[in-house]
Amino acid sequence: QVQLVESGGGLVQAGGSLRLSCAASGRTFSSQAMGWFRRAPGKEREFVAAITWSGGSTYYADSVKGRFTISKDNAKNTEYLQMNSLKPEDTAVYYCAAGRISPILVKTARMYDFWGQGTQVTVSS
């Protein structure tokens, strides 16, 4: 079983930055990708970013491209989401996820096997 623990959420002013972390423990060997999704009030869960565990390929939603950066630390089994130039519309609960997923499917939430508890990100105007 894989456990995912997120941290780094909080309240930030528009234009500011936050860095989210997601630490994975347990049997993570089979995981091929890790990603970030978010759910804003009144909206469905949407893809934010993903990274493949072995190759390091990255994927981003158009809405965050150029502002967010996903990265990983293999030794710590941890992924990060650096969020810059934050906007009020980025306000959401952010979830990290992991799974044995083909790279072409990393944007599809239902393909992930394990999920974190979520961390709140609030961007004020």
Salt bridges, closest charged atoms under 4 A:
GLU46 OE2 - ARG38 NE 2.73
ASP62 OD1 - LYS65 NZ 3.51
ASP90 OD1 - ARG38 NH1 3.00
ASP90 OD2 - ARG67 NH1 2.78
